[in-house]
Amino acid sequence: PLRRGRRRSILREERVEAMSQGISLNRVELEEAWLTHAVWPRRIIAFVIDLVVIGIIAAALAWTIFLFGVLTFGLGFIALHLMPLVPLLYYVLWLRARASATPGQRLLGLSVRDDATLGRPSFAQALVWTILLGISFGLSCLPFLLVLITKRHRAAHDLLSGLVVVNNMAPPRLIL
């Protein structure tokens, strides 16, 4: 007679063995799959959150420039030409930060990493990624459709900049 705990362990092993027959499960492949599991829907939500934050920053900056323009009798209004730099600076500076993620991405457990090393992106990669993100919107969002067919669910701006958006959370414990 088996002890109750040992019997459960044997049953669990048989279940794992039965489930894995015909499927080769490799820990590296599972970890690779976990990196980008369910990332692209959360990227969309993160982008909307970032748009709201950028809007708040832009509104505060516009109000400040307006006051500066009034106080300088119109000379300060020239600073309104800096407004298009707000989204560019927002993305580049946040991607270069320690977390390698914008506030929206961090809120949803995502980070942007170098595809080859999974390290933080360089300044050039962050800048190229941001510029290509804007170009992707200019091309009717068609480059975003690549997330549906690429292995790591990467869009065109990810592929061309050498970056990948990954889960920030640790993978669940796997029984192998």
C-alpha positions in Angstrom: 0.0 0.0 0.0 1.2 3.4 -0.9 1.1 6.4 1.4 -1.5 8.9 0.3 1.0 11.6 -0.6 3.2 9.2 -2.6 0.1 8.0 -4.5 -0.8 11.5 -5.5 2.7 12.1 -6.7 2.6 9.0 -8.9 -0.8 10.0 -10.3 0.5 13.5 -11.1 3.6 12.1 -12.8 1.4 9.8 -14.9 -0.9 12.7 -15.9 2.1 14.8 -16.9 3.5 11.9 -18.9 0.2 11.2 -20.6 -0.3 14.9 -21.4 3.2 15.3 -22.9 3.2 12.2 -25.1 3.6 13.2 -28.7 4.6 16.8 -27.7 8.2 17.6 -27.2 8.4 20.2 -24.5 11.7 21.9 -24.1 12.3 24.3 -21.2 14.0 26.8 -23.5 11.1 26.7 -25.9 8.6 27.1 -23.1 10.5 30.1 -21.7 10.7 31.6 -25.2 7.0 31.2 -25.7 6.3 32.7 -22.3 8.3 35.8 -23.1 5.8 37.0 -25.7 2.6 35.2 -24.5 -0.4 37.5 -24.8 1.7 40.5 -25.3 0.1 42.2 -28.3 -3.3 42.8 -26.8 -1.7 44.4 -23.8 0.5 46.5 -26.0 -2.7 48.1 -27.4 -4.0 48.9 -24.0 -0.6 50.2 -22.9 -0.5 52.5 -26.0 -3.9 54.0 -25.1 -2.7 54.6 -21.5 0.5 56.3 -22.9 -1.6 58.4 -25.2 -3.5 59.7 -22.2 -0.3 60.4 -20.3 1.2 62.2 -23.3 -2.0 64.2 -23.7 -1.7 65.4 -20.0 1.9 66.3 -20.5 1.2 68.1 -23.7 -1.7 70.0 -22.2 0.4 71.1 -19.2 3.3 72.1 -21.5 0.9 74.0 -23.8 -0.6 75.9 -20.9 2.9 76.7 -19.6 4.0 78.0 -23.1 0.8 80.0 -23.3 1.5 81.7 -20.0 5.1 82.2 -21.0 3.9 83.7 -24.3 1.6 86.2 -22.6 4.3 87.2 -20.1 6.8 87.8 -22.9 4.2 89.8 -25.0 4.0 87.1 -27.7 7.7 86.2 -28.0 7.3 83.0 -25.9 4.7 81.5 -28.3 7.6 80.4 -30.6 8.1 77.6 -28.0 4.9 76.0 -29.3 7.1 74.6 -32.1 8.5 72.2 -29.4 5.2 70.5 -28.9 5.7 67.8 -31.6 8.8 66.6 -29.6 6.7 65.6 -26.6 5.8 62.0 -27.9 9.3 61.5 -29.2 10.9 62.4 -26.0 8.3 60.5 -24.0 9.0 57.2 -25.7 12.8 57.6 -26.1 13.4 58.6 -22.5 11.1 56.0 -21.0 12.6 53.2 -23.1 16.1 54.2 -22.0 15.0 54.2 -18.3 15.9 51.3 -16.1 12.6 49.5 -16.6 12.8 49.9 -20.4 9.1 50.6 -20.6 6.6 53.4 -20.8 4.2 53.9 -17.8 1.5 52.1 -19.8 3.7 49.2 -20.5 4.9 48.9 -16.9 1.4 49.0 -15.7 0.5 46.0 -17.8 3.7 44.1 -17.1 5.6 44.7 -20.3 9.0 45.9 -21.2 10.9 46.6 -24.4 14.1 44.7 -24.8 16.9 44.1 -27.3 15.9 41.1 -29.4 19.3 39.4 -29.4 20.4 39.9 -25.8 17.1 40.8 -24.0 19.1 43.7 -22.5 17.9 47.3 -22.3 17.7 49.1 -25.7 20.3 51.5 -26.7 19.5 55.2 -27.3 19.7 54.6 -31.1 17.3 51.6 -30.9 14.9 53.6 -28.8 15.0 56.5 -31.2 14.6 54.4 -34.3 11.8 52.4 -32.6 9.9 55.6 -31.8 10.3 57.1 -35.2 9.2 53.9 -36.9 6.2 53.7 -34.6 5.1 57.1 -35.9 5.7 56.0 -39.5 3.7 52.8 -38.9 0.7 55.0 -37.9 1.3 57.0 -41.1 1.1 53.8 -43.1 -2.5 53.1 -42.0 -1.3 50.8 -39.2 -0.6 48.1 -41.7 2.9 47.3 -40.3 1.2 46.4 -37.0 -0.4 43.3 -38.6 3.0 41.6 -38.5 2.4 40.8 -34.8 -0.1 38.2 -36.0 2.4 36.2 -38.0 5.9 36.8 -36.6 7.4 34.3 -34.1 7.8 36.7 -31.2 4.7 38.8 -32.2 6.8 41.7 -33.4 5.5 44.6 -35.4 7.5 46.2 -38.2 9.0 48.9 -36.0 10.1 46.2 -33.6 11.8 44.1 -36.4 13.5 47.1 -38.0 14.9 48.4 -34.7 15.9 45.1 -33.3 13.7 45.3 -30.2 11.0 43.0 -28.8 8.2 43.6 -26.3 8.2 40.9 -23.6 6.4 40.0 -20.4 8.0 41.5 -17.4 6.7 38.9 -15.0 8.4 35.7 -14.2 7.1 32.6 -16.0 4.9 30.2 -13.9 6.6 27.2 -12.5 6.6 24.4 -15.0 6.4 20.7 -14.1 8.7 18.8 -16.4 
